[in-house]
Amino acid sequence: MRRKVVIIGAGPAGLFSAYKLSNNIGLEIVILDRGRDVDSRKCPLENTGVCESCNPCNVLYGAGGSGCLSDGILNLRPDIGGDLEELTGKADKAKKLVEEVDSIFLEHGAPEKLFIGENEAIEDLQRKAEASGIKFIQIPQRHIGSDYTPKVINSIKKYLEKKGVKFVLLADVKKIEKEKGHYKTTYIKNTVTYSVDSDYIIAAPGRAGSGFLMSQIKDLGIKIEHQPIDVGFRVEVSKVIMKPIIDVNRDPKFHIYSKTYDDFVRTFCTNHEGYVMKEQYDDYVGVNGHSMRDIKSQNSNFAFLSKVTLTSPVEDTTSYGMSIAKIATLLGGGNPLVQRFGDLKSGRRSTPERIRKSNIKPTLLSATPGDIAMALPYRIVTNLVESLERLDNVIPGVGSDSTLLYAPEIKFYGLRAKVNSLMETNLPNLFVAGDGVGLSRDIVNSAATGILASEGILKKESSS
Ligand SMILES: Cc1cc2nc3c(=O)[nH]c(=O)nc-3n(C[C@H](O)[C@H](O)[C@H](O)COP(=O)(O)OP(=O)(O)OC[C@H]3O[C@@H](n4cnc5c(N)ncnc54)[C@H](O)[C@@H]3O)c2cc1C
């Protein structure tokens, strides 16, 4: 009889683990995902700028994961978006994993063009950054574009289906139980409850599923460790402000230590000529950004995030981040907040009229003009304000009064499951991968952890 693997989540981590496992004909592979199929995942925001609060949210859930409607920037470095060297304990293995993920994306239609930047321009940017006490991180990148990402994901999904992988979509997993010699996964599809038994589980439900997974982890007795989170806002400026930097690097990463608190602040996920978008979670909202290869806005946006670590007596950064997100959601009347940088610095709320007066037209129309200082803690606001003013030395104009800020943007990697180098937890045959368990923070790294989990299963199979 074929042995069975249940994969929870059809994001990059789940898909790439299935990719590797599908070469083993002795395994039956089932992927369960809470969201819709690739072609049914339409976000009204793309056309109208208004979030219709789809349930489940098409940006976060469904075949392809949150990466499916994303900008599809592939950061081809093992230490950005995670730390594969730390996870595997081997630098050459970490590098090979990135190459393997990249080659699968290329096979399924990712563009050949690689953004690596001109040496002279990079040096110039580095010089400017370092003169202001900022570190510029150079990353080779591939840009799929959110209008092409679904095609690439569709191609991967069809390949897997041909190899016999079964996808069960709109399947909301509610419970994972360990029974004698196997695991039982219970899910609800169209109000009917089903359960599926398997020899192995790879749990990869992404950030949106991390609350669910962490509750299972607690019930199952899987060991965890607390991780820092990132809290901040999304910065939106006119595209001409970002153009000189984008010419050097498609998704530039700057690392800054804030003046007052010496806290770590970074830029992340730049979308040139892109759109700010709303993320609808069960109890709160967040913001993110995307850009397309063919449809362009007049603006560019990037995340600006301050790292938060908590120590005894409260180490639970996830609960802390969620309470911040909930306050921001409350103040925004169920929508993210938007504020002009000048208003934030002057200690006044942005009103619809002040936003209208801004040189920059917001791309997320459903955001509520308000006061971010009422939602984010003082220390975080101070870190972000000081650091954005400093970044203005490197990207002139980002620190202007009319720059728009959207909050909350919170990256939860707060809890990390304790795993071995092949992503197996302390429960034998229960593997985890991707963002939802704090092992990654981007497409390439999440996919790589999926590959590692599948290697773990294949190793066990070959020795059994
Ligand atoms: C708008 C946006 C833009 C982004 N842009 C980029 C980018 O350009 N480059 C980059 O590298 N990264 C980007 N990211 C981040 C990137 O998408 C993630 O790091 C990556 O997708 C994580 O992969 P994952 O497989 O761990 O989780 P996910 O991609 O989140 O996939 C998890 C899957 O699990 C499913 N799931 C969750 N809970 C359950 C449950 N209870 N039952 C069943 N299924 C469940 C979800 O439906 C989802 O499909 C972006 C993210 C967003 C939201």
The ligand as a Tripos MOL2 file, in Angstrom:
@<TRIPOS>MOLECULE
LIG
   53    58     1     0     0
SMALL
NO_CHARGES

@<TRIPOS>ATOM
      1 C1          0.5250   40.9330   -0.9950 C.3       1 LIG1
      2 C2          1.7810   40.1630   -0.7600 C.ar      1 LIG1
      3 C3          2.9060   40.4160   -1.5260 C.ar      1 LIG1
      4 C4          4.0700   39.6760   -1.3520 C.ar      1 LIG1
      5 N1          5.1280   39.8800   -2.1860 N.ar      1 LIG1
      6 C5          6.2090   39.0880   -2.0970 C.ar      1 LIG1
      7 C6          7.2600   39.1710   -3.0420 C.ar      1 LIG1
      8 O1          7.1990   39.9090   -4.0170 O.2       1 LIG1
      9 N2          8.3570   38.3740   -2.8720 N.ar      1 LIG1
     10 C7          8.4660   37.5010   -1.8280 C.ar      1 LIG1
     11 O2          9.4780   36.8010   -1.7560 O.2       1 LIG1
     12 N3          7.4750   37.3950   -0.9160 N.ar      1 LIG1
     13 C8          6.3430   38.1490   -1.0340 C.ar      1 LIG1
     14 N4          5.3260   38.0200   -0.1380 N.ar      1 LIG1
     15 C9          5.4870   37.0280    0.9410 C.3       1 LIG1
     16 C10         5.3120   35.6180    0.3720 C.3       1 LIG1
     17 O3          4.1420   35.5680   -0.3710 O.3       1 LIG1
     18 C11         5.3250   34.6180    1.5130 C.3       1 LIG1
     19 O4          6.5540   34.7400    2.2100 O.3       1 LIG1
     20 C12         5.1850   33.1810    1.0240 C.3       1 LIG1
     21 O5          4.0480   33.0330    0.2210 O.3       1 LIG1
     22 C13         5.0810   32.2240    2.2210 C.3       1 LIG1
     23 O6          4.8510   30.9400    1.7400 O.3       1 LIG1
     24 P1          4.1450   29.8350    2.6410 P.3       1 LIG1
     25 O7          3.9390   28.6490    1.7660 O.co2     1 LIG1
     26 O8          4.8620   29.6750    3.9100 O.co2     1 LIG1
     27 O9          2.7160   30.4490    3.0430 O.3       1 LIG1
     28 P2          1.5480   31.0380    2.1650 P.3       1 LIG1
     29 O10         2.0180   31.4570    0.8330 O.co2     1 LIG1
     30 O11         0.8640   32.0310    3.0180 O.co2     1 LIG1
     31 O12         0.5870   29.7790    1.9300 O.3       1 LIG1
     32 C14        -0.0860   29.1820    3.0030 C.3       1 LIG1
     33 C15        -1.3480   28.5050    2.4720 C.3       1 LIG1
     34 O13        -1.9590   27.8060    3.5770 O.3       1 LIG1
     35 C16        -3.3600   27.9450    3.4850 C.3       1 LIG1
     36 N5         -3.9360   27.8150    4.8220 N.ar      1 LIG1
     37 C17        -3.8200   28.6590    5.8750 C.ar      1 LIG1
     38 N6         -4.5040   28.1770    6.9320 N.ar      1 LIG1
     39 C18        -5.0820   27.0270    6.5110 C.ar      1 LIG1
     40 C19        -5.9410   26.0780    7.1400 C.ar      1 LIG1
     41 N7         -6.3340   26.1950    8.4090 N.pl3     1 LIG1
     42 N8         -6.3820   25.0430    6.3870 N.ar      1 LIG1
     43 C20        -6.0070   24.8770    5.1000 C.ar      1 LIG1
     44 N9         -5.1750   25.7440    4.4650 N.ar      1 LIG1
     45 C21        -4.7310   26.7960    5.1780 C.ar      1 LIG1
     46 C22        -3.6000   29.3110    2.8940 C.3       1 LIG1
     47 O14        -4.8260   29.3120    2.1960 O.3       1 LIG1
     48 C23        -2.3910   29.4950    1.9650 C.3       1 LIG1
     49 O15        -2.7090   29.1920    0.6300 O.3       1 LIG1
     50 C24         4.1380   38.7190   -0.3080 C.ar      1 LIG1
     51 C25         3.0220   38.4760    0.4960 C.ar      1 LIG1
     52 C26         1.8430   39.1730    0.2740 C.ar      1 LIG1
     53 C27         0.6480   38.8720    1.1470 C.3       1 LIG1
@<TRIPOS>BOND
     1     1     2 1
     2     2     3 ar
     3     2    52 ar
     4     3     4 ar
     5     4     5 ar
     6     4    50 ar
     7     5     6 ar
     8     6     7 ar
     9     6    13 1
    10     7     8 2
    11     7     9 ar
    12     9    10 ar
    13    10    11 2
    14    10    12 ar
    15    12    13 ar
    16    13    14 ar
    17    14    15 1
    18    14    50 ar
    19    15    16 1
    20    16    17 1
    21    16    18 1
    22    18    19 1
    23    18    20 1
    24    20    21 1
    25    20    22 1
    26    22    23 1
    27    23    24 1
    28    24    25 2
    29    24    26 1
    30    24    27 1
    31    27    28 1
    32    28    29 2
    33    28    30 1
    34    28    31 1
    35    31    32 1
    36    32    33 1
    37    33    34 1
    38    33    48 1
    39    34    35 1
    40    35    36 1
    41    35    46 1
    42    36    37 ar
    43    36    45 ar
    44    37    38 ar
    45    38    39 ar
    46    39    40 ar
    47    39    45 ar
    48    40    41 1
    49    40    42 ar
    50    42    43 ar
    51    43    44 ar
    52    44    45 ar
    53    46    47 1
    54    46    48 1
    55    48    49 1
    56    50    51 ar
    57    51    52 ar
    58    52    53 1
@<TRIPOS>SUBSTRUCTURE
     1 LIG1         1 GROUP 0 **** ****
